Amino acid sequence: MSLLDTINQDLKAAMLSKDVVTRDTLRMLISDIKKFEIDEKVEADDAKISNLINKNVKQRRDSIEQFKSGGREDLVATEEEQLNVILKYLPEQLSEEEISKLVQDGIAAVSAESMKDMGKLMGHLKPIFEGKADMSIVSKLVKELLS
């Protein structure tokens, strides 16, 4: 069963159980997927859907940070509930140790020595981490290792 099928089935279940937060969050997610398909004129496979989910997770985390700094605890709670719903659809995320090892392997593979090589290294690492790790964590680790 594809990821989109799973999301659609969970949406139906949320509608039947009158789970408003899950229903609305999944509707937004499905809307993002449909928009992507229309804009790119392709059918979204599981990898592309995972990328869209990662993007949604990043947006939610950014919103939570901003709402916390603005003192809007009511909006923080809403965003956290939506984030918890979305996180269920992400594939297993890599641990920091696994990320570190893969980054070090990537540094060896492209012979990166300094910050000049960061673009080349990130280009090599992006397909490896796609959907499996937050690229901001990967980027931070790459900067630390190349500095």
C-alpha positions, 0 to 999 in steps of 0.5 A, spaced: 500 500 500 502 506 498 503 512 502 498 516 499 493 510 500 495 510 507 494 517 508 487 517 505 485 511 509 487 514 515 483 520 513 477 516 512 478 513 519 479 520 522 472 522 519 468 517 522 471 518 529 470 525 528 478 526 530 478 534 527 485 535 528 487 529 524 482 530 519 484 537 518 491 535 518 491 530 513 486 534 508 492 539 508 497 534 507 493 531 501 492 538 498 499 539 498 500 532 495 495 534 489 498 541 488 505 538 487 502 533 482 499 538 478 505 543 479 510 538 477 505 534 472 507 528 475 504 522 480 507 523 487 511 516 489 512 515 496 519 518 496 516 525 493 510 524 498 516 523 504 519 529 501 513 533 502 512 530 509 519 533 511 517 540 508 511 540 512 514 537 519 520 543 518 514 548 517 511 546 523 517 546 527 518 553 525 511 555 526 512 552 533 519 556 534 515 563 532 509 562 536 513 560 542 517 566 541 511 570 540 507 567 547 502 564 543 501 558 547 494 556 544 497 556 537 503 552 539 499 546 542 495 546 535 501 546 531 504 540 536 498 536 535 498 537 527 506 535 527 504 529 531 499 527 526 504 528 520 510 525 524 506 518 523 507 518 516 515 519 515 519 513 515 524 511 520 529 517 521 536 516 522 540 517 529 545 522 530 550 517 530 548 514 523 548 521 520 555 522 522 557 516 520 554 517 513 557 524 513 564 522 514 563 516 509 561 522 504 567 526 506 571 520 504 567 519 498 568 526 495 574 527 498 572 534 501 577 537 505 574 544 507 568 549 506 569 550 499 567 542 498 560 543 502 556 544 495 559 538 492 558 534 499 551 536 500 549 534 493 552 527 494 549 526 501 542 529 499 539 523 495 542 518 501 538 522 506 532 524 503 526 522 507 530 519 512 533 525 516 532 532 517 537 536 512 538 542 517 541 537 522 546 534 516 548 541 514 550 543 521 554 536 522 557 537 515 559 544 517 562 542 523 566 537 520 569 541 514 571 547 519 
